[in-house]
Amino acid sequence: MKVKNNICFDYEKLFGLPHSQGGIVFSDLVHQFSHANGEFVADDEGGRQTAYNLGQASVIKYIIAQLNIAKRKGVE
């Protein structure tokens, strides 16, 4: 799949407005898949839960990164 150079603006349209449905959905995703105490689990033998948490958080971090890129490009 080829990604557009300005896909960040699509993320901004979908998730960027706090009171839009996309903003509400994004807030729910952050609540569900961001880990308040970090992604690393103490005494996680084999690291499976930590790896799972990191995978979930990476999606949220990617969306936030796209929103930040759009914000920077919008200022230029």
C-alpha positions in Angstrom: 0.0 0.0 0.0 1.4 3.4 -1.0 0.9 6.1 1.6 0.2 9.6 0.5 2.7 12.3 1.5 -0.1 14.4 3.2 -2.0 11.6 4.8 -1.5 13.5 8.1 -4.3 15.8 7.0 -6.7 12.9 6.6 -5.8 11.9 10.2 -6.4 15.5 11.2 -9.8 15.6 9.5 -10.8 12.4 11.1 -9.4 12.7 14.6 -8.3 16.3 15.1 -11.5 17.9 16.3 -12.2 17.2 20.0 -16.0 17.4 19.7 -16.3 15.6 16.4 -17.3 12.0 16.3 -13.7 11.2 15.2 -12.4 13.1 18.2 -14.7 11.2 20.5 -13.6 7.9 19.0 -10.0 8.8 19.3 -10.5 9.7 23.0 -12.0 6.3 23.5 -9.1 4.6 21.7 -6.6 6.5 23.9 -8.6 5.5 27.0 -8.7 1.8 25.9 -5.2 1.3 24.5 -2.9 3.8 26.2 -1.6 2.5 29.4 -1.6 5.1 32.2 1.3 3.4 34.1 3.3 2.7 30.9 3.4 -0.2 28.6 5.9 -2.2 30.6 4.5 -4.8 33.1 6.6 -5.7 36.1 7.3 -9.4 36.6 6.1 -10.1 33.0 7.8 -13.5 32.5 8.5 -13.8 28.8 7.4 -10.2 28.2 4.2 -11.2 26.4 1.9 -8.7 28.2 4.5 -5.9 27.8 4.8 -6.7 24.1 1.0 -6.7 23.7 0.8 -3.4 25.5 3.5 -1.9 23.4 1.7 -3.0 20.2 -1.5 -1.4 21.3 0.2 1.9 22.4 2.1 2.1 19.1 -1.1 2.6 17.2 -2.1 5.5 19.4 1.4 7.0 19.2 1.2 6.8 15.4 -2.1 8.7 15.2 -0.8 11.3 17.6 2.4 11.6 15.4 0.2 12.1 12.3 -1.8 14.8 14.0 1.4 16.6 15.1 2.8 16.5 11.5 -0.4 18.0 10.2 -0.2 20.7 12.8 3.4 21.6 11.8 2.6 21.5 8.1 -0.4 23.7 8.6 1.7 26.4 10.2 4.3 26.4 7.4 
